[in-house]
Amino acid sequence: MNFEAAERAEGFVSRSGYDGEPGPESWGRQIFPRFLQENGAVSGVSSLSIWRDPESLMAYSYSGVHAEALKHGRSWNVPQRWPSLVLWWVDEGHHPTWEEAVRRFEHLHDQGSSPHAFTFKQPFAPDGSALEIDRAKAKEISARNALGQKDLLSVIKSIPV
């Protein structure tokens, strides 16, 4: 349901699929960051997607269907010492691989936020300069997304946890 909500969201460009599953083509073999291995897991919750801008991704991430899923994140048992996501800029038409995503994720954890790998809390522009996310724009996008996700949101809210 999250993928369908993302695909309906303003600013969504594309996402990687998963080998052996119906849907979009996978952008390489799916791998996972070392913190999962350190905790005995061999896989985890993950997605790899491209968005027009940070405001669009923020709007999707923290409202609607995805926000409902995040409410249950404590049950995922992901150590809090690791970032929950990593952001970076890609050239138009480039689809990052899962390996690239994991390298950037681990870089963010090991080195902190930088133009190479960053978070919403400390974002960077494509030229490497500090970036201020336009939260008002993100809220406006969230409101528009809500209209397109209304049916999905009612379904997810009806699922018992």
N, C-alpha and C positions, 0 to 999 in steps of 0.2 A: 504494500500500500504506500510505503514511503517513496518508492521509485515512481509510482504513478503520480503522486503529489508533486514530486520534483519535476517531472516532465511537464506538468501543468503550470509550474511556477514561472513567474516572470524572471527573465535573466538566465534561465537554464539553457545550456548549450548542448551538452552531451554527457554521457557516462559510459564507463566500462561495464561490460557484462562479465559473466563468469563462465569459464570453460565448462562445457558439458551441460549448460543450462540454456533454456530458450531466452531470447532477448537480444540485446545488442552484443556485438563482438567484444571479446575480452581484449584488453590492452596489455597482453602478456600474461604470463603465469602469475596467479595471485600468490603473494607471499605476505608474511606478517612481521611486525616489528619484534625485536628481541625480547621486549618485556613480556610478551605472551609466552615465549619459550621459557623465560626465567620463572614464570609462574605455572609451568606445566601444561599450558594450553598449546594446541597445534593450529588453532584458527581463532577468529574473533569477528566481532561486528565490524564491518568495514565497507566503505564505498569509495569510488574514485570518480569524481565528476568535474566538469568544467562549467564555470559560471561567468557571466558577462562582467560582473564587478562584485566587490565585497558586500555591498548593500543588498544585492539580490540574494546572495548566499545567506547573509545574516537574516534577511526576511524569511527565507524558507526554513532555516535552522531553528529559529526561536519563536516560531508561530505555527499554527495549524497542525497538520498531521505529524510532522517531525517533532514538534514541541511536545505533543502528547506522548510520543515514543520516548523522548528524553526524560519525561517524568518517571519512567520506570527504569532508568539507567542504573540506579543503585543496585538493582538485581543482576546486572551484568558482571559484577565483581571485577571491574577493571581498576587496577591500582590508580589512585588519585595523583600519584607522583608523576604520571605521564600526561602529556597534553592530550586533549580529547580530539583534536583535529590539527591539521597543518594546512596552511595556505601558501601558494606561490603563484607567480604570474607565468603563463605559457604563451608562446607565440601562436598567432592565429593558425589553425589547422593542425597544430601539434597535439597528439594524444599522449600524455605521459604514461609510462608503464607502471605497473604495480611496484616493480623494483625501485624506480625513481621515487615514487611516493614514499616508500618505506625509508629510503636513504634520507629524504628530506624530513620525514617525521622524526627519525632518530637524531638527525642534525639539530632539529629544533629542541629536542630534549637535552642533548649534550651541550650545545653551544648557546642556546637561547634564541630569541627572536632576532631575525636579520632579514635583509632582502632575499636571501636564499630560501628561507623557511620562516613563516610567521603565523601569528594568530590574530583574532579580532582585537585583542587587547593591545597589541603593539604591531599594527599593520605598516606595510611599506608600499609605495607606489612602484610602478614598473621601472622607473628610473633609479630606484634604490633609496629615494628620499622618504622621510617619515610621512605617513598618510593619516589623515583624520577621516574616519568613516562618517558619512552623513547619516546619522541615526534617524533624522526626520524622513529622509528618502527611504530608508529601510522600513519605517513604519507605514509609509504610503504604499510601498510595494506589498507589505504584509496584508494590508486591507484589500488590495486588489486580488492577491492570491487567495484570500479567504473566500471570495466569491466563487472561484474556480475549484475550490476544494471542499465546498460545503457538504456534498454527498459523502466524500471520503471521511471527513471529520465526524459525521454522525455515525458512520459505521464503526470507526475506531473507538469512539467514546462508548459504544454499546458493548464492546468486548470486555468481559470480566477479567480482572488481573489476579 
